[in-house]
């Protein structure tokens, strides 16, 4: 009886980990491309200082943002449990929580330099410069 329970729980563990990998791949596939800022908030308040912000994600784990982050223009990223983890210079990690992700819209939140930031972005019609470099 105990062996059957052990096998059952092992099976559940394997199935749940496969689901997480599938979810991360689906998120990465939807994330790839250029995203333009529609609305930006700092500490809950709308701010114009983020106007023109873009995020670009490539399929090969590279990303670009024009946020004033050292190394943000050419960095790597990965996705773990609804979080985009950007690695910039000196292996500093910046975490962006994916609050919503569809084919056309992306909502991210993060904390930078002691401020809470929320980004509402939409998928750009223009081809990403990161993917253009791959052509």
MOTAGI-V621433 format. One line per field, one symbol per residue. ss: DSSP state (~ for helix, > for strand, _ for the rest). A space follows every 10 residues. Layout:
BEGIN
ss=???
END
This chain:
BEGIN
ss=_~~~~~~~~~ ~~~~~~~~~~ ~~~~~~~~~~ ~_>>>>>>>> >>__>>____ ___>>>>___ _>>>>_____ ____>>>>>> __>>>>>_~~ ~_>>>>>>>> >___>>>>>> >>__>>>>>> >>>_____~~ ~~___
END
